Amino acid sequence: MLNYQAREPFPALSSWVDSVQSKGRYFFTSDQAIKELQATKSSFNNASLRLANKKRIARLYRGFYIIIPLEYANTGMLPPDWFIADLMNHIKKPYYVSLLSAATLHGAAHQQPQEFQVITTDSVRKIELGNLAIQFFVKKNFDLSRTSQVKTQTGYMAVSTPEMTALDLVCYARQIGGLDRVLTVFQELGEALDADKLAAAAQAVNNLSYAQRLGWLLEQAGFNAQTEKLAQWIKEKKPLPARLDPSLAVKGARKNDRWSLLINTTIEGDL
């Protein structure tokens, strides 16, 4: 039997990658390539390194490679939405595109992040390669999240709904640039929010302090109508006063009775 990798390691893998792409797929695993090419791990590693140097493929994660078509040869990278679903399937972790990345998809175009932001259930190291950065955030109550399937160039990916995106932005405010940035995003994202769905998302997560901050911030962004159902639910719950910024003291803070929120800092949006 002909051993492709032993005789011509680079041409064999290159042709195989071409055949994978011709079927509309832009990723492969090392195990798959080794099996189909009847190669050794060493010969595959050598051949894949040559292709990576030519920016034909790129290794993103242990055993996971993306295929870079000609139109992306200059950047040497694919847009993350082309492969994020396949990557997370390879890692074997649930996920959804979230936070600033999801907000951009829902209309907050002025706050495009420098990194692609994904929420999952366990710690995953940040992926950085060339101009690509994928940041993973851990969520303990992941199953309570609301998501939808969004069509991409290569299939579909899970994305938080506008309402869950808003709630997540409040939950992870410190990690994404602070409450000022959250307010700026809300100034655009607010138009995509549905009052009933917003209240339902908050009730599903059932964290009152986050919901209190969410409602107040949306009102500051000018979207009072979208918060009416949320305000009703919070009123029924009769929560204790929460701090707008949980990292700051409450001395001198004024209380907002509608949201039972202690306004202990000044928040300003950029829009």
Backbone as numpy.savetxt, mean C-alpha at the origin, in Angstrom:
# Nx Ny Nz CAx CAy CAz Cx Cy Cz
19.47 -36.06 -22.19 18.62 -34.86 -22.19 19.50 -33.62 -22.19
19.13 -32.65 -23.01 19.93 -31.45 -23.14 19.85 -30.62 -21.87
21.00 -30.26 -21.33 21.05 -29.40 -20.15 21.27 -27.98 -20.61
20.19 -27.20 -20.70 20.28 -25.85 -21.23 21.27 -24.99 -20.47
21.19 -25.03 -19.15 22.01 -24.13 -18.36 23.49 -24.49 -18.42
23.79 -25.77 -18.57 25.19 -26.18 -18.60 25.86 -25.72 -19.88
25.15 -25.73 -21.03 25.76 -25.41 -22.31 25.66 -23.93 -22.68
24.50 -23.35 -22.39 24.32 -21.96 -22.77 23.44 -21.25 -21.72
23.97 -21.03 -20.50 23.15 -20.54 -19.40 22.46 -19.23 -19.68
23.14 -18.29 -20.30 22.51 -16.98 -20.52 21.46 -17.02 -21.63
21.74 -17.55 -22.81 20.72 -17.58 -23.85 19.48 -18.37 -23.45
19.65 -19.47 -22.73 18.50 -20.30 -22.36 17.57 -19.55 -21.43
18.08 -18.93 -20.41 17.23 -18.19 -19.49 16.61 -16.98 -20.18
17.38 -16.31 -21.01 16.87 -15.15 -21.73 15.67 -15.53 -22.60
15.80 -16.63 -23.35 14.70 -17.08 -24.20 13.49 -17.50 -23.37
13.76 -18.15 -22.25 12.67 -18.58 -21.38 11.91 -17.38 -20.82
12.64 -16.34 -20.39 12.02 -15.12 -19.89 11.16 -14.48 -20.97
11.67 -14.47 -22.21 10.88 -13.95 -23.32 9.57 -14.71 -23.47
9.63 -16.01 -23.32 8.42 -16.83 -23.49 7.42 -16.58 -22.37
7.93 -16.35 -21.16 7.04 -16.03 -20.04 6.33 -14.70 -20.30
7.08 -13.71 -20.73 6.49 -12.40 -21.01 5.49 -12.47 -22.14
5.76 -13.30 -23.13 4.85 -13.40 -24.28 3.48 -13.90 -23.87
3.39 -14.53 -22.71 2.10 -15.03 -22.19 1.42 -14.00 -21.30
1.99 -12.78 -21.24 1.38 -11.72 -20.45 1.75 -11.74 -18.99
2.80 -12.45 -18.64 3.25 -12.50 -17.24 4.55 -11.73 -17.11
4.67 -11.02 -16.01 5.85 -10.19 -15.81 6.58 -10.54 -14.52
6.46 -11.77 -14.10 7.19 -12.24 -12.93 7.46 -13.73 -13.08
8.40 -14.21 -12.32 8.64 -15.65 -12.21 9.39 -15.91 -10.92
9.43 -17.16 -10.52 10.20 -17.55 -9.34 11.42 -18.34 -9.76
12.42 -18.33 -8.93 13.63 -19.08 -9.24 13.33 -20.58 -9.30
12.45 -21.06 -8.41 12.11 -22.48 -8.42 11.47 -22.87 -9.74
10.60 -22.00 -10.23 9.93 -22.28 -11.51 10.93 -22.34 -12.65
11.84 -21.37 -12.70 12.82 -21.33 -13.78 13.75 -22.54 -13.73
14.23 -22.86 -12.55 15.15 -23.99 -12.39 14.48 -25.29 -12.83
13.22 -25.46 -12.45 12.50 -26.68 -12.80 12.28 -26.78 -14.30
11.79 -25.69 -14.91 11.45 -25.75 -16.33 12.67 -25.80 -17.23
13.79 -25.21 -16.77 15.01 -25.22 -17.57 15.92 -26.40 -17.21
15.49 -27.19 -16.21 16.28 -28.33 -15.75 17.70 -27.87 -15.42
17.78 -26.79 -14.67 19.06 -26.16 -14.36 19.46 -26.45 -12.92
20.71 -26.17 -12.62 21.16 -26.19 -11.24 20.94 -24.81 -10.65
20.91 -24.73 -9.34 20.72 -23.43 -8.68 21.87 -22.49 -9.00
23.07 -23.04 -9.05 24.25 -22.23 -9.34 24.20 -21.65 -10.75
23.84 -22.48 -11.73 23.78 -21.99 -13.11 22.68 -20.97 -13.29
21.55 -21.17 -12.58 20.48 -20.17 -12.63 20.94 -18.85 -12.04
21.61 -18.91 -10.89 22.08 -17.68 -10.25 23.00 -16.90 -11.18
23.90 -17.60 -11.85 24.83 -16.93 -12.77 24.08 -16.29 -13.94
23.14 -17.05 -14.50 22.39 -16.54 -15.66 21.48 -15.38 -15.27
20.83 -15.49 -14.11 19.92 -14.42 -13.67 20.70 -13.15 -13.36
21.91 -13.28 -12.85 22.73 -12.10 -12.58 23.07 -11.37 -13.88
23.37 -12.14 -14.92 23.66 -11.52 -16.22 22.45 -10.76 -16.76
21.28 -11.37 -16.64 20.07 -10.71 -17.12 19.72 -9.48 -16.27
19.97 -9.57 -14.98 19.71 -8.43 -14.10 20.63 -7.27 -14.45
21.88 -7.57 -14.75 22.83 -6.51 -15.14 22.41 -5.82 -16.44
21.70 -6.56 -17.28 21.19 -5.99 -18.53 19.83 -5.33 -18.34
19.34 -5.30 -17.09 18.03 -4.73 -16.74 16.88 -5.41 -17.47
17.05 -6.70 -17.71 15.97 -7.48 -18.31 15.07 -8.07 -17.24
15.65 -8.37 -16.07 14.91 -8.86 -14.92 15.44 -8.15 -13.68
14.70 -8.27 -12.59 15.15 -7.71 -11.31 14.64 -8.62 -10.19
15.51 -8.90 -9.24 15.13 -9.73 -8.08 14.60 -8.81 -6.99
13.34 -9.01 -6.63 12.70 -8.16 -5.62 12.68 -8.78 -4.24
12.56 -10.09 -4.19 12.39 -10.79 -2.91 12.99 -12.17 -3.09
13.21 -12.85 -2.00 13.81 -14.18 -2.09 13.05 -15.06 -3.08
13.73 -15.37 -4.19 13.14 -16.27 -5.18 12.12 -15.64 -6.09
11.89 -14.32 -5.99 10.87 -13.66 -6.80 11.51 -12.62 -7.71
11.27 -12.76 -9.01 11.86 -11.88 -10.02 10.75 -11.24 -10.85
10.99 -10.01 -11.27 10.09 -9.38 -12.23 10.79 -9.29 -13.58
9.99 -9.29 -14.63 10.48 -9.19 -16.00 10.25 -7.75 -16.48
11.28 -7.13 -17.00 11.21 -5.73 -17.39 11.11 -5.63 -18.91
9.97 -5.19 -19.43 9.82 -5.06 -20.88 10.61 -3.87 -21.41
10.72 -3.81 -22.72 11.56 -2.80 -23.35 11.17 -1.38 -22.94
9.86 -1.10 -22.82 9.43 0.26 -22.52 9.85 0.72 -21.12
10.27 -0.21 -20.26 10.74 0.16 -18.93 12.24 -0.09 -18.75
12.93 -0.31 -19.85 14.36 -0.61 -19.78 15.16 0.54 -19.18
14.76 1.78 -19.47 15.51 2.93 -18.96 15.43 3.04 -17.45
14.27 2.75 -16.88 14.12 2.82 -15.42 14.56 1.53 -14.74
14.54 0.44 -15.48 14.94 -0.84 -14.91 13.96 -1.38 -13.89
12.69 -0.92 -13.94 11.72 -1.34 -12.95 10.30 -1.22 -13.51
9.42 -2.08 -13.03 8.01 -2.01 -13.37 7.26 -1.20 -12.33
6.11 -0.61 -12.67 5.25 -0.01 -11.65 4.81 -1.10 -10.67
4.76 -0.81 -9.39 4.42 -1.84 -8.40 3.07 -2.50 -8.61
2.11 -1.77 -9.17 0.79 -2.36 -9.35 0.80 -3.50 -10.38
1.85 -3.60 -11.17 1.95 -4.69 -12.13 2.22 -6.04 -11.44
2.81 -6.00 -10.26 3.26 -7.27 -9.67 2.94 -7.43 -8.19
2.33 -6.43 -7.52 2.18 -6.52 -6.07 1.34 -7.72 -5.65
0.28 -8.04 -6.40 -0.54 -9.20 -6.04 0.26 -10.49 -6.13
1.06 -10.63 -7.18 1.87 -11.84 -7.35 2.97 -11.91 -6.30
3.55 -10.78 -5.95 4.58 -10.76 -4.92 4.02 -11.21 -3.58
2.86 -10.69 -3.20 2.28 -11.05 -1.90 1.81 -12.50 -1.89
1.39 -13.00 -3.03 1.05 -14.42 -3.13 2.30 -15.27 -2.94
3.42 -14.80 -3.48 4.69 -15.52 -3.30 5.12 -15.50 -1.84
4.95 -14.36 -1.19 5.32 -14.23 0.22 4.35 -14.98 1.12
3.15 -15.26 0.58 2.10 -15.97 1.30 1.56 -15.13 2.47
1.29 -13.86 2.19 0.69 -12.99 3.19 -0.45 -12.19 2.55
-1.54 -12.02 3.29 -2.61 -11.16 2.77 -2.13 -9.72 2.73
-2.78 -8.91 1.92 -2.29 -7.54 1.74 -3.41 -6.68 1.19
-3.21 -5.40 1.25 -3.93 -4.47 0.39 -3.11 -3.20 0.25
-3.20 -2.57 -0.90 -2.55 -1.29 -1.15 -3.27 -0.26 -0.30
-2.51 0.61 0.34 -3.09 1.40 1.41 -2.52 2.80 1.49
-3.01 3.54 2.48 -2.47 4.83 2.89 -2.33 5.80 1.72
-1.17 6.41 1.56 -1.02 7.43 0.52 -1.14 6.85 -0.88
-0.71 5.60 -1.06 -0.83 4.96 -2.38 -2.29 4.76 -2.74
-3.09 4.30 -1.78 -4.52 4.12 -2.03 -5.20 5.47 -2.21
-4.81 6.46 -1.40 -5.41 7.79 -1.52 -5.19 8.37 -2.91
-4.02 8.14 -3.48 -3.74 8.60 -4.84 -4.69 7.95 -5.84
-4.92 6.67 -5.68 -5.84 5.95 -6.57 -7.27 6.45 -6.44
-7.60 6.97 -5.25 -8.96 7.45 -5.00 -9.12 8.95 -5.25
-8.09 9.58 -5.81 -8.25 10.96 -6.22 -7.39 12.00 -5.54
-6.63 11.62 -4.52 -5.75 12.57 -3.83 -4.41 12.64 -4.56
-4.44 13.18 -5.76 -3.29 13.10 -6.66 -2.11 13.96 -6.24
-2.35 14.99 -5.43 -1.27 15.89 -5.05 -0.35 15.31 -3.98
-0.73 14.17 -3.41 0.06 13.58 -2.33 0.65 12.23 -2.72
1.11 12.12 -3.95 1.71 10.86 -4.37 2.96 10.57 -3.55
3.02 9.41 -2.92 4.16 9.09 -2.06 5.38 8.67 -2.86
6.53 8.79 -2.24 7.78 8.33 -2.85 7.90 6.82 -2.80
7.07 6.19 -1.96 7.11 4.74 -1.82 5.70 4.17 -2.00
5.63 2.94 -2.43 4.37 2.24 -2.58 4.02 1.62 -1.24
2.85 1.92 -0.71 2.53 1.55 0.67 1.50 0.43 0.71
1.83 -0.61 1.47 1.04 -1.83 1.53 0.82 -2.21 2.99
-0.39 -2.61 3.33 -0.69 -3.12 4.67 -0.81 -4.63 4.61
-0.21 -5.31 5.60 -0.28 -6.75 5.67 -0.36 -7.18 7.13
-0.21 -8.46 7.40 -0.45 -8.98 8.75 0.81 -9.18 9.58
1.95 -9.27 8.94 3.21 -9.52 9.65 4.30 -8.65 9.05
5.38 -8.55 9.78 6.50 -7.72 9.35 7.12 -8.25 8.05
7.28 -7.37 7.08 7.96 -7.67 5.83 8.97 -6.55 5.61
10.19 -6.90 5.30 11.22 -5.87 5.13 10.88 -4.97 3.95
11.28 -3.72 4.07 11.06 -2.76 3.00 11.86 -3.18 1.77
11.25 -3.08 0.62 11.92 -3.40 -0.64 12.40 -2.11 -1.28
13.68 -2.03 -1.53 14.27 -0.87 -2.18 15.21 -1.36 -3.28
14.93 -0.95 -4.49 15.75 -1.36 -5.62 15.64 -0.29 -6.69
16.74 0.40 -6.95 16.72 1.48 -7.92 15.75 2.56 -7.49
14.81 2.89 -8.36 13.82 3.91 -8.02 12.55 3.33 -7.42
12.60 2.06 -7.05 11.45 1.41 -6.44 11.59 1.33 -4.93
10.52 1.65 -4.21 10.48 1.46 -2.76 9.08 0.99 -2.40
8.98 -0.14 -1.71 7.71 -0.66 -1.22 7.80 -0.76 0.28
6.94 -0.04 0.99 6.93 -0.05 2.44 5.74 -0.85 2.94
5.99 -1.75 3.88 4.93 -2.61 4.42 4.59 -2.17 5.84
3.29 -2.09 6.12 2.79 -1.72 7.43 2.00 -2.89 8.00
2.18 -3.15 9.29 1.52 -4.28 9.93 0.21 -3.83 10.57
-0.84 -4.62 10.36 -2.15 -4.32 10.95 -2.67 -5.56 11.66
-2.90 -5.45 12.96 -3.33 -6.61 13.74 -4.76 -7.01 13.43
-5.64 -6.03 13.25 -7.05 -6.34 12.94 -7.29 -6.29 11.44
-6.38 -6.90 10.72 -6.40 -6.86 9.25 -7.74 -7.33 8.68
-8.32 -8.37 9.25 -9.54 -8.96 8.70 -10.74 -8.01 8.77
-10.64 -6.95 9.55 -11.74 -6.00 9.66 -11.69 -4.93 8.58
-10.65 -4.95 7.78 -10.45 -3.91 6.76 -11.42 -4.10 5.59
-11.76 -2.98 4.96 -12.64 -2.99 3.79 -11.79 -2.71 2.55
-11.86 -3.60 1.57 -11.05 -3.45 0.36 -11.88 -3.72 -0.88
-11.33 -3.38 -2.02 -11.94 -3.72 -3.31 -10.84 -4.13 -4.26
-11.22 -4.81 -5.33 -10.26 -5.25 -6.34 -10.20 -4.19 -7.44
-9.01 -3.69 -7.68 -8.80 -2.66 -8.69 -8.03 -3.25 -9.86
-8.50 -3.01 -11.06 -7.86 -3.57 -12.26 -6.52 -2.88 -12.51
-5.53 -3.67 -12.87 -4.21 -3.17 -13.20 -3.82 -3.63 -14.60
-2.61 -3.30 -15.02 -2.12 -3.69 -16.32 -2.05 -5.20 -16.47
-1.84 -5.90 -15.35 -1.61 -7.35 -15.41 -2.68 -8.17 -14.71
-3.70 -7.54 -14.18 -4.73 -8.29 -13.46 -5.49 -7.40 -12.49
-5.49 -7.81 -11.23 -6.17 -7.04 -10.19 -5.31 -6.98 -8.93
-5.50 -5.92 -8.14 -4.84 -5.82 -6.85 -5.85 -5.34 -5.82
-5.64 -5.73 -4.57 -6.52 -5.32 -3.48 -6.13 -3.91 -3.02
-7.12 -3.05 -2.89 -6.90 -1.66 -2.47 -7.94 -1.32 -1.41
-7.54 -0.62 -0.38 -8.51 -0.20 0.63 -9.54 0.72 0.01
-10.79 0.60 0.46 -11.84 1.50 -0.01 -11.49 2.93 0.41
-12.11 3.93 -0.21 -11.82 5.30 0.21 -12.03 5.51 1.72
-13.08 4.90 2.25 -13.39 5.08 3.68 -12.36 4.41 4.57
-11.94 3.19 4.20 -10.90 2.52 4.99 -9.57 3.22 4.82
-9.33 3.76 3.64 -8.10 4.53 3.42 -8.05 5.71 4.38
-9.17 6.42 4.52 -9.22 7.57 5.42 -8.93 7.15 6.86
-9.53 6.06 7.28 -9.31 5.58 8.65 -7.87 5.13 8.86
-7.32 4.42 7.88 -5.92 3.98 7.99 -4.96 5.17 8.04
-5.25 6.22 7.28 -4.39 7.40 7.29 -4.31 8.00 8.69
-5.42 7.99 9.40 -5.41 8.49 10.79 -4.64 7.52 11.68
-4.87 6.23 11.50 -4.20 5.23 12.35 -2.68 5.27 12.19
-2.20 5.51 10.99 -0.76 5.47 10.71 -0.19 6.86 10.45
-0.84 7.87 11.02 -0.46 9.26 10.74 1.02 9.53 11.01
1.54 9.05 12.10 2.94 9.34 12.44 3.90 8.75 11.43
3.57 7.56 10.88 4.47 6.89 9.95 4.45 7.51 8.55
3.43 8.29 8.24 3.32 8.80 6.87 3.50 10.31 6.77
3.94 10.93 7.84 4.23 12.36 7.76 3.46 13.26 8.70
2.61 12.68 9.55 1.92 13.47 10.55 0.52 13.89 10.16
-0.19 14.50 11.12 -1.58 14.88 10.92 -1.74 16.00 9.90
-0.73 16.86 9.75 -0.80 17.90 8.72 -0.94 17.26 7.34
-0.17 16.22 7.10 -0.24 15.55 5.80 -1.57 14.82 5.63
-2.06 14.22 6.71 -3.36 13.55 6.64 -4.45 14.55 6.26
-4.43 15.73 6.90 -5.42 16.75 6.58 -5.32 17.18 5.12
-4.11 17.31 4.61 -3.91 17.69 3.21 -4.52 16.63 2.28
-4.30 15.37 2.60 -4.89 14.29 1.79 -6.41 14.35 1.85
-6.95 14.58 3.05 -8.41 14.63 3.20 -9.03 15.76 2.39
-8.27 16.82 2.13 -8.81 17.93 1.35 -9.17 17.50 -0.07
-8.57 16.42 -0.54 -8.91 15.84 -1.85 -9.71 14.55 -1.72
-9.32 13.71 -0.78 -9.95 12.39 -0.63 -11.40 12.52 -0.17
-11.73 13.58 0.55 -13.07 13.73 1.11 -14.18 13.58 0.10
-13.96 14.01 -1.12 -14.98 13.93 -2.16 -15.34 12.49 -2.51
-14.45 11.57 -2.26 -14.69 10.16 -2.61 -15.38 9.39 -1.49
-15.62 10.02 -0.35 -16.14 9.32 0.81 -17.66 9.30 0.84
-18.20 8.18 1.28 -19.64 8.01 1.47 -19.92 7.98 2.98
-20.89 8.76 3.43 -21.14 8.90 4.87 -21.48 7.56 5.52
-22.34 6.76 4.88 -22.72 5.47 5.45 -21.54 4.51 5.51
-20.78 4.46 4.42 -19.63 3.56 4.37 -18.53 3.99 5.34
-18.40 5.29 5.54 -17.40 5.79 6.48 -17.73 5.35 7.90
-18.98 5.50 8.29 -19.40 5.07 9.62 -19.26 3.57 9.78
-19.60 2.81 8.72 -19.49 1.35 8.78 -18.05 0.90 8.93
-17.13 1.56 8.22 -15.71 1.21 8.34 -15.21 1.47 9.75
-15.59 2.62 10.31 -15.17 2.95 11.67 -15.75 1.97 12.68
-17.00 1.59 12.50 -17.63 0.63 13.41 -16.96 -0.73 13.32
-16.55 -1.12 12.11 -15.90 -2.42 11.93 -14.57 -2.46 12.68
-13.79 -1.39 12.57 -12.51 -1.34 13.27 -12.72 -1.13 14.76
-13.74 -0.33 15.11 -14.16 -0.14 16.50 -13.06 0.44 17.39
-12.36 1.45 16.87 -11.40 2.19 17.68 -11.90 3.63 17.75
-12.47 3.98 18.88 -13.15 5.27 18.99 -12.22 6.46 18.83
-11.04 6.38 19.40 -10.13 7.54 19.32 -9.74 7.83 17.88
-9.52 6.79 17.08 -9.22 7.01 15.67 -10.42 7.63 14.96
-11.61 7.14 15.28 -12.82 7.66 14.65 -13.05 9.12 15.03
-12.75 9.46 16.29 -12.91 10.84 16.72 -11.96 11.77 15.95
-10.72 11.37 15.80 -9.75 12.17 15.03 -10.17 12.25 13.57
-10.64 11.12 13.03 -11.06 11.08 11.63 -12.16 12.09 11.37
-13.19 12.10 12.21 -14.30 13.01 12.01 -13.88 14.47 12.08
-13.07 14.79 13.08 -12.62 16.18 13.25 -11.78 16.63 12.05
-10.87 15.79 11.60 -10.01 16.15 10.47 -10.80 16.34 9.19
-11.80 15.49 8.97 -12.61 15.64 7.77 -13.41 16.94 7.80
-13.87 17.31 8.96 -14.57 18.60 9.07 -13.63 19.76 8.79
-12.39 19.65 9.28 -11.41 20.70 9.01 -11.11 20.79 7.51
-11.24 19.67 6.82 -11.00 19.63 5.38 -12.22 20.13 4.60
-13.33 20.37 5.30 -14.51 20.92 4.65 -15.55 19.91 4.22
-15.51 18.70 4.79 -16.44 17.66 4.37 -17.37 17.26 5.52
-18.13 18.20 6.01 -19.04 17.97 7.13 -20.10 16.92 6.82
-20.67 16.96 5.61 -21.75 16.04 5.27 -21.31 14.59 5.34
-20.07 14.33 4.99 -19.56 12.96 4.99 -19.39 12.41 6.41
-19.44 13.26 7.41 -19.17 12.81 8.79 -20.43 12.65 9.63
-21.60 12.94 9.09 -22.81 12.96 9.91 -23.09 11.60 10.56
-23.04 10.53 9.80 -23.32 9.19 10.36 -22.24 8.79 11.36
-21.02 9.18 11.07 -19.91 8.89 11.99 -20.12 9.61 13.31
-20.54 10.87 13.24 -20.78 11.65 14.46 -21.91 11.06 15.28
-22.94 10.56 14.62 -24.05 9.94 15.35 -23.59 8.71 16.12
-22.78 7.89 15.45 -22.28 6.67 16.10 -21.41 7.01 17.30
-20.52 7.98 17.15 -19.64 8.37 18.25 -20.46 8.94 19.41
-21.48 9.71 19.11 -22.34 10.27 20.17 -23.01 9.16 20.96
-23.46 8.12 20.27 -24.10 6.98 20.94 -23.11 6.25 21.85
-21.85 6.21 21.45 -20.83 5.49 22.21 -20.36 6.25 23.45
-20.61 7.56 23.48 -20.20 8.41 24.61 -18.74 8.16 25.02
-17.80 8.36 24.10 -16.40 8.06 24.42 -15.79 9.09 25.37
-14.73 8.69 26.04 -13.94 9.63 26.82 -13.21 10.57 25.87
-12.89 11.76 26.30 -12.14 12.68 25.44 -10.81 12.06 25.00
-10.53 12.16 23.73 -9.27 11.66 23.17 -8.42 12.86 22.76
-7.10 12.64 22.71 -6.20 13.70 22.26 -6.08 13.67 20.74
-6.14 14.84 20.14 -5.95 14.91 18.69 -4.60 14.32 18.32
-3.55 14.76 18.98 -2.22 14.18 18.80 -1.88 13.40 20.07
-1.93 12.06 20.01 -1.71 11.26 21.21 -0.30 11.36 21.79
0.64 11.91 21.03 2.01 12.03 21.51 2.25 13.31 22.30
1.27 14.20 22.31 1.44 15.49 22.97 0.58 15.59 24.22
0.99 16.45 25.14 0.26 16.67 26.39 -1.04 17.41 26.11
-1.93 17.41 27.12 -3.23 18.05 26.94 -3.31 19.41 27.63
-2.25 19.83 28.28 -2.28 21.13 28.96 -2.56 22.25 27.96
-3.58 23.04 28.26 -3.96 24.14 27.38 -4.82 23.73 26.21
-5.16 22.45 26.08 -5.96 21.98 24.95 -7.41 22.41 25.12
-8.07 22.72 24.02 -9.49 23.02 24.05 -10.26 21.78 23.62
-11.45 21.64 24.16 -12.24 20.45 23.86 -13.24 20.72 22.76
-13.29 19.80 21.79 -14.32 19.83 20.76 -15.40 18.84 21.20
-16.57 19.37 21.56 -17.63 18.51 22.11 -18.22 17.55 21.08
-18.31 17.98 19.84 -18.92 17.12 18.80 -18.17 15.80 18.68
-16.85 15.88 18.75 -16.03 14.69 18.58 -15.39 14.22 19.88
-15.72 14.88 20.98 -15.12 14.55 22.28 -13.60 14.44 22.12
-13.03 15.52 21.55 -11.62 15.51 21.18 -10.91 16.70 21.80
-9.75 16.45 22.38 -8.93 17.51 22.96 -7.97 18.02 21.90
-8.16 19.24 21.46 -7.36 19.81 20.38 -6.07 20.36 20.99
-5.05 19.51 21.02 -3.80 19.84 21.72 -2.66 20.21 20.76
-3.00 20.51 19.51 -1.99 20.96 18.56 -2.70 21.70 17.43
-1.92 22.37 16.61 -2.47 23.08 15.46 -2.19 22.26 14.20
-3.24 22.00 13.43 -3.11 21.20 12.21 -3.43 22.08 11.01
-2.56 22.05 10.00 -2.77 22.84 8.80 -2.55 21.98 7.56
-3.46 22.12 6.60 -3.31 21.44 5.32 -2.59 22.33 4.32
-2.08 21.72 3.27 -1.30 22.45 2.26 -2.14 22.94 1.09
-3.38 22.51 0.97 -4.18 22.87 -0.19 -5.18 23.97 0.14
